[in-house]
């Protein structure tokens, strides 16, 4: 009875937002089953991984090598538990409920309705990205990232660090957020202790059930990848394919389970992209420390630094799957939440690139793989939009470092 009274007492706007979020996800499921196969990874790969592990009595990332860290298994097993006889239905149940619980958490279970604008932004982006936004493991890493961002906003840094760390053990993008917290926080010793404890627990569990070489096998498997079709750098070869330069083609890599580019210089460029990626991240880290020393506002620095670092990992990545647009959304969310000045352009471009992502995959994906003008043109527009956000974020980060340091006790005129 008490629970019912509490539910009734929650703001109507809270329930309205949850209803729209539910309808949005159900619509994406309908679109995903009606055209193309954006849930193909779930249907054919995730399901096969779980079935093979059950039949073979092994655990990917623990007893055997895997392309992801072993904690990424957790949502896969949850989907199987939710519906043992129909894995895809189980996936729908887990993903939809994860997003619903996330939204309720972001709104403080109805007590933080001032965050509604940021939540609407998240719901809008997820819907615009299309069915793939609820069809990949990024659902769970982004959910943890947003929870961590809210925790940081609430000055609960320890919780924020733990959540960002766990998210990083599912997908790599939240690593940028961990770096951001380290730079922004004044409690760096506490940060190191939190990371050490959390990582020790995850690694310790891994070593109990598996072997060290498998625990970190995802590092080698990811570093050996070629250039994925949707990545920013792949546009060079797609344009060459478009104008008819011989020797360039797209192909499906069965080991990595994705489409990649082959042609002149691909191997050489792919081999240095990780180095370039971390050089870019290194510059961002320097800019972040520079702004921190100059006394930049905590939330403002966190927002621009998290966005820049995340996009460093995306733009200079040889991988660029359609669901990676969720990385951009996760990084842009905090700026909307904290009402950071000059953030409107980031929000608008994020919404536009989200919509382009749905057009690219699955609507015109065949056109892209064929090197046709429409598919390639859409990808170029989407990638240019993301690059524009990165450039803009860098400029804002530089400005934060250029501002004169505000000395304690100084008066304002």
C-alpha positions in Angstrom: 0.0 0.0 0.0 2.8 2.4 0.9 4.6 1.6 -2.4 1.4 2.3 -4.3 1.1 5.7 -2.6 4.6 6.6 -3.5 4.1 5.6 -7.1 0.9 7.7 -7.3 2.7 10.7 -5.7 5.4 10.8 -8.4 5.1 13.7 -10.9 2.9 13.1 -14.0 5.8 14.3 -16.2 8.0 11.5 -14.8 5.5 8.9 -15.9 5.0 10.7 -19.3 8.7 10.6 -20.0 8.9 6.9 -19.1 5.9 6.2 -21.4 7.5 8.0 -24.3 10.8 6.1 -23.7 9.0 2.8 -23.7 7.0 3.6 -26.9 10.2 4.8 -28.6 12.0 1.6 -27.8 9.1 -0.6 -28.9 8.9 1.4 -32.2 12.7 0.8 -32.7 12.1 -2.9 -32.2 9.3 -2.8 -34.7 11.4 -1.0 -37.3 14.3 -3.3 -36.6 12.3 -6.4 -37.4 10.5 -4.8 -40.3 13.5 -3.8 -42.4 17.1 -4.8 -42.7 18.6 -6.7 -39.8 20.0 -4.3 -37.2 19.5 -7.0 -34.6 21.7 -9.4 -36.6 24.5 -9.3 -34.0 22.1 -10.3 -31.3 20.3 -13.0 -33.4 23.4 -14.6 -34.9 26.4 -13.7 -32.8 25.4 -13.0 -29.2 23.1 -16.0 -29.2 25.8 -18.2 -30.7 28.3 -17.1 -28.1 26.0 -18.0 -25.3 24.9 -21.3 -26.9 28.5 -22.3 -27.6 29.7 -21.4 -24.1 26.9 -23.5 -22.6 27.5 -26.5 -24.8 31.3 -26.3 -24.7 31.6 -25.5 -21.0 33.9 -22.5 -21.5 33.8 -18.8 -20.8 34.9 -16.3 -23.4 37.4 -13.8 -22.1 38.2 -16.1 -19.2 39.0 -19.7 -20.3 39.2 -18.7 -24.0 40.2 -15.5 -25.9 37.5 -13.0 -26.7 37.2 -9.7 -28.6 35.6 -8.1 -25.5 36.5 -8.0 -21.8 34.8 -10.8 -19.9 32.3 -8.5 -17.9 30.6 -7.8 -21.3 29.2 -11.4 -20.9 26.9 -10.3 -18.1 24.2 -8.7 -20.3 24.5 -11.5 -22.8 23.7 -14.1 -20.1 20.9 -11.9 -18.7 19.2 -12.0 -22.1 19.5 -15.8 -22.1 18.1 -16.0 -18.6 15.2 -13.7 -19.5 14.1 -15.9 -22.4 16.0 -19.3 -22.7 14.0 -20.4 -25.7 14.0 -17.1 -27.7 17.3 -15.2 -27.2 16.2 -12.1 -29.2 13.1 -11.7 -27.0 15.2 -12.0 -24.0 17.5 -9.3 -25.4 14.5 -7.0 -25.9 13.4 -7.5 -22.3 16.8 -6.8 -20.8 17.6 -3.7 -23.0 14.2 -2.0 -22.7 14.2 -2.5 -18.9 17.8 -1.3 -18.6 16.9 1.9 -20.4 13.7 2.4 -18.4 15.6 1.9 -15.1 18.3 4.2 -16.4 15.9 7.0 -17.2 14.1 6.6 -13.8 17.5 6.8 -12.1 18.6 9.9 -14.1 15.3 11.6 -13.0 16.0 10.6 -9.3 12.9 8.4 -9.4 10.7 11.5 -10.0 12.6 13.8 -7.5 15.0 15.4 -10.0 12.6 16.6 -12.7 14.9 19.5 -13.4 17.0 16.9 -15.4 14.1 16.3 -17.8 15.8 18.3 -20.6 18.9 16.1 -20.5 16.8 12.9 -20.4 14.7 14.1 -23.4 18.0 14.7 -25.2 19.1 11.1 -24.5 15.7 9.6 -25.5 15.7 11.7 -28.7 19.2 10.6 -29.7 18.6 6.9 -29.0 15.4 7.0 -31.2 17.2 9.0 -34.0 20.1 6.5 -34.1 17.6 3.8 -34.9 17.2 0.1 -33.9 21.0 -0.4 -33.6 20.9 1.9 -30.6 19.3 -0.9 -28.6 20.9 -3.8 -30.5 24.5 -3.7 -29.2 26.5 -4.0 -26.0 26.9 -0.2 -26.0 23.5 0.0 -24.4 25.0 -1.1 -21.1 28.3 0.8 -21.3 26.4 4.0 -22.1 23.9 3.4 -19.3 26.8 3.0 -16.8 28.4 6.1 -18.3 25.3 8.2 -17.8 24.9 7.0 -14.3 28.5 7.8 -13.6 28.1 11.3 -15.1 25.2 12.0 -12.9 27.2 10.8 -9.9 30.0 13.2 -10.7 27.5 16.0 -11.2 26.2 15.2 -7.7 29.8 15.3 -6.3 29.7 11.6 -5.6 33.1 11.0 -7.2 33.8 7.5 -5.7 30.6 6.1 -7.2 31.3 7.9 -10.4 34.8 6.3 -10.7 33.5 2.9 -9.9 30.7 3.2 -12.6 33.1 4.6 -15.2 35.5 1.8 -14.5 32.9 -0.9 -14.8 31.7 0.6 -18.1 35.2 0.6 -19.5 35.3 -3.2 -18.8 32.4 -3.6 -21.2 33.4 -1.1 -23.9 36.6 1.1 -24.2 35.0 4.5 -24.7 34.4 5.3 -21.0 38.1 5.2 -20.5 38.0 8.8 -21.7 35.7 9.6 -18.9 38.0 8.0 -16.3 40.9 10.1 -17.6 38.6 13.2 -17.3 37.7 12.5 -13.7 41.4 12.0 -12.8 42.3 15.4 -14.3 39.3 17.3 -12.9 39.2 15.9 -9.3 41.1 17.4 -6.5 41.3 14.0 -4.8 43.7 12.2 -7.0 44.9 9.8 -4.3 41.3 8.8 -3.7 40.9 8.3 -7.4 43.9 5.9 -7.6 42.6 3.9 -4.6 39.2 3.5 -6.1 40.6 2.4 -9.5 43.0 0.0 -7.8 40.3 -1.6 -5.7 37.7 -1.9 -8.6 40.3 -3.2 -11.1 41.7 -5.7 -8.5 38.2 -7.1 -7.9 37.5 -7.5 -11.6 40.9 -9.0 -12.5 40.8 -11.2 -9.4 37.5 -12.7 -10.3 38.8 -13.2 -13.8 41.9 -15.0 -12.6 39.8 -17.3 -10.4 37.7 -18.5 -13.4 40.2 -18.1 -16.2 43.7 -17.3 -17.3 45.6 -14.0 -17.5 46.3 -14.3 -21.2 42.5 -14.6 -21.9 41.6 -11.9 -19.5 43.4 -9.3 -21.7 43.0 -11.1 -25.0 40.7 -8.3 -26.2 43.6 -5.9 -26.4 45.5 -8.0 -29.0 42.4 -9.0 -30.9 41.2 -5.3 -31.2 44.6 -4.0 -32.1 45.0 -6.4 -35.0 41.9 -5.2 -36.7 41.8 -3.5 -40.2 39.9 -0.4 -41.1 36.2 -0.6 -40.6 33.9 0.7 -43.4 32.1 3.2 -41.1 35.3 4.7 -39.5 36.3 8.3 -40.2 39.6 7.3 -41.9 37.8 4.8 -44.2 36.2 7.7 -46.1 39.5 8.1 -48.1 39.1 4.7 -49.6 35.3 4.9 -50.0 35.8 8.1 -52.1 38.4 6.2 -54.2 36.0 3.4 -54.6 33.3 5.8 -55.6 35.4 7.4 -58.4 36.5 4.0 -59.7 40.1 3.6 -58.5 40.9 -0.1 -58.9 42.0 -2.4 -56.1 39.7 -1.2 -53.4 36.8 -3.2 -52.0 34.8 -3.9 -48.9 34.8 -7.3 -47.3 33.3 -9.2 -44.3 35.8 -10.2 -41.7 34.4 -13.4 -40.1 36.7 -13.3 -37.1 35.9 -9.7 -36.2 32.4 -10.0 -37.6 32.3 -6.7 -39.4 32.8 -5.1 -42.8 36.3 -3.7 -43.5 38.2 -2.0 -46.3 40.9 -3.5 -48.4 43.2 -1.6 -50.8 46.4 0.4 -51.2 47.8 1.6 -47.9 45.1 0.2 -45.7 47.4 -2.1 -43.7 50.0 0.6 -43.1 47.4 3.2 -42.0 45.6 0.7 -39.8 48.9 -0.1 -38.0 49.5 3.5 -36.9 45.9 4.6 -36.1 46.1 3.5 -32.5 49.3 5.5 -32.1 47.6 8.6 -33.6 44.6 8.0 -31.4 46.6 8.1 -28.2 48.7 11.0 -29.4 45.4 12.9 -29.8 44.3 11.8 -26.4 47.7 12.9 -25.0 47.2 16.4 -26.4 43.7 16.5 -24.8 45.1 15.4 -21.4 47.6 18.2 -21.6 44.9 20.8 -22.5 42.8 19.4 -19.6 45.6 19.8 -17.0 46.3 23.3 -18.4 42.7 24.3 -17.9 42.6 22.7 -14.4 45.7 24.7 -13.4 44.1 27.9 -14.7 41.2 27.4 -12.3 38.5 26.3 -14.8 35.0 25.6 -13.4 34.7 22.0 -12.4 31.6 21.0 -14.4 32.6 23.1 -17.4 36.0 21.5 -17.6 34.6 18.0 -17.1 32.0 18.5 -19.9 34.5 19.8 -22.5 37.2 17.4 -21.5 35.0 14.3 -21.5 33.6 15.2 -24.9 37.0 15.9 -26.4 38.6 12.8 -25.0 35.7 10.5 -26.1 35.8 11.9 -29.6 39.5 11.4 -29.8 38.9 7.7 -29.2 36.2 7.8 -31.9 37.4 10.0 -34.7 41.0 8.6 -34.7 39.7 5.0 -34.4 40.0 2.5 -37.2 36.7 1.1 -36.0 33.5 3.1 -36.4 30.4 0.9 -36.0 27.0 2.6 -36.3 26.3 2.1 -32.6 29.4 4.2 -31.7 27.2 7.2 -32.1 26.1 6.3 -28.6 29.6 7.3 -27.5 28.9 10.8 -28.7 25.5 10.9 -27.0 27.0 9.7 -23.7 29.7 12.4 -23.9 27.3 15.1 -24.9 24.8 14.3 -22.2 26.7 15.8 -19.3 26.8 19.2 -21.0 23.1 19.3 -21.3 22.6 18.0 -17.8 24.9 20.7 -16.3 23.6 23.5 -18.6 27.2 24.2 -19.9 27.4 27.5 -21.8 27.9 27.3 -25.6 26.7 23.7 -25.6 23.8 24.2 -28.0 25.8 23.5 -31.1 27.1 20.2 -29.6 23.5 19.1 -28.8 22.2 20.1 -32.3 25.0 18.4 -34.2 24.7 15.3 -32.0 21.0 15.0 -32.8 21.7 15.5 -36.6 24.5 12.9 -36.6 22.3 10.5 -34.7 19.6 10.8 -37.4 22.3 10.3 -40.1 23.4 7.1 -38.3 20.0 5.5 -38.8 20.1 6.4 -42.5 23.6 4.9 -42.9 22.7 1.7 -41.1 20.6 -0.1 -42.0 18.6 2.0 -44.5 21.4 2.8 -47.0 24.1 0.4 -45.7 24.1 -1.6 -49.0 24.7 1.7 -50.9 27.7 2.4 -48.6 29.2 -1.1 -49.0 28.9 -0.7 -52.8 30.7 2.7 -52.7 27.6 4.4 -54.2 27.2 8.2 -53.9 24.3 8.2 -51.5 25.7 5.8 -48.9 29.2 7.4 -49.0 27.8 10.9 -49.0 25.7 10.2 -45.8 28.7 8.7 -44.1 30.9 11.7 -45.0 28.2 14.1 -43.6 27.9 12.1 -40.4 31.7 11.9 -39.9 32.2 15.5 -40.7 29.6 16.4 -38.1 31.4 14.4 -35.4 34.7 15.9 -36.4 33.1 19.4 -36.2 32.1 18.6 -32.6 35.7 17.5 -31.8 37.2 20.7 -33.2 34.7 22.9 -31.4 35.3 21.0 -28.1 39.1 21.4 -28.5 38.7 25.2 -29.1 36.5 25.5 -25.9 39.1 23.4 -24.0 41.9 25.7 -25.2 39.9 28.8 -24.2 39.5 27.4 -20.6 43.3 27.1 -20.4 43.8 30.6 -21.8 41.7 32.3 -19.1 43.6 34.0 -16.3 43.7 31.9 -13.1 41.2 33.2 -10.5 43.1 33.6 -7.3 41.5 32.8 -4.0 40.3 35.9 -2.2 40.5 38.1 -5.3 37.6 40.5 -5.8 35.4 40.8 -8.8 34.9 44.2 -10.5 
